[in-house]
Amino acid sequence: MPKQKYFQEPLFQELKKDYCYVCYERIKKDEGIYIGNGMWRHKKCKPGSNRWLKSRVGQENPLLFSCDQSTK
């Protein structure tokens, strides 16, 4: 059974950048990338990475790879 994580939005806007929207862990200094719309992620949580694919975000929004054999 997958481990359920609970995430609470920070009350203050300036604290939002401290948490990754992919893995819900704190982002340390110089480890984050601004995505837009007030959302941040770790550099290692990039789309297509193992961390991203295992996350809830990656499972809800699967990537379509151009090298997929079914499209050829």
C-alpha positions as CSV (number, residue, x, y, z in Angstrom):
1,M,0.0,0.0,0.0
2,P,1.5,3.4,-1.0
3,K,2.5,5.7,1.9
4,Q,0.0,8.5,2.2
5,K,1.5,12.0,2.7
6,Y,-0.5,14.9,4.0
7,F,0.5,18.4,2.9
8,Q,-0.7,21.6,4.4
9,E,-0.3,24.8,2.5
10,P,1.8,27.4,4.3
11,L,-0.2,30.3,5.7
12,F,2.2,32.9,4.3
13,Q,3.1,33.3,0.7
14,E,6.8,33.8,1.3
15,L,6.9,30.3,3.0
16,K,5.4,28.5,0.0
17,K,8.7,28.4,-1.8
18,D,10.1,26.2,1.0
19,Y,8.2,23.1,-0.2
20,C,8.4,21.0,-3.3
21,Y,5.0,20.4,-5.0
22,V,6.2,17.0,-6.3
23,C,7.6,15.3,-3.1
24,Y,6.2,17.7,-0.5
25,E,9.6,18.0,1.2
26,R,11.4,21.2,2.2
27,I,13.6,22.9,-0.4
28,K,17.0,24.0,1.0
29,K,18.7,27.1,-0.3
30,D,19.7,26.9,-4.0
31,E,18.0,23.5,-4.6
32,G,14.7,24.8,-5.9
33,I,13.3,25.8,-9.3
34,Y,10.3,28.2,-9.6
35,I,7.6,26.5,-11.8
36,G,5.1,29.3,-11.8
37,N,1.8,30.2,-10.1
38,G,3.6,30.2,-6.7
39,M,4.9,26.6,-7.0
40,W,8.4,25.4,-6.5
41,R,10.2,22.0,-7.0
42,H,13.6,20.4,-6.3
43,K,16.0,20.3,-9.2
44,K,16.1,16.5,-8.7
45,C,12.3,16.3,-9.0
46,K,12.3,17.2,-12.7
47,P,9.5,15.7,-14.9
48,G,10.4,12.3,-16.1
49,S,12.8,11.5,-13.2
50,N,12.2,8.5,-10.9
51,R,11.2,10.8,-8.1
52,W,8.7,12.6,-10.3
53,L,7.2,9.4,-11.7
54,K,6.8,7.9,-8.2
55,S,5.0,11.0,-6.9
56,R,1.3,11.7,-7.0
57,V,1.9,14.5,-9.5
58,G,3.7,12.1,-11.9
59,Q,1.0,9.4,-11.5
60,E,-1.8,11.9,-12.2
61,N,0.0,13.5,-15.2
62,P,2.0,10.8,-17.0
63,L,4.4,12.0,-19.7
64,L,4.2,10.9,-23.3
65,F,7.6,10.1,-24.5
66,S,8.4,10.6,-28.2
67,C,10.4,7.3,-28.2
68,D,7.3,5.3,-27.2
69,Q,7.1,2.2,-29.4
70,S,3.3,2.4,-29.7
71,T,3.5,5.6,-31.7
72,K,5.8,4.2,-34.4
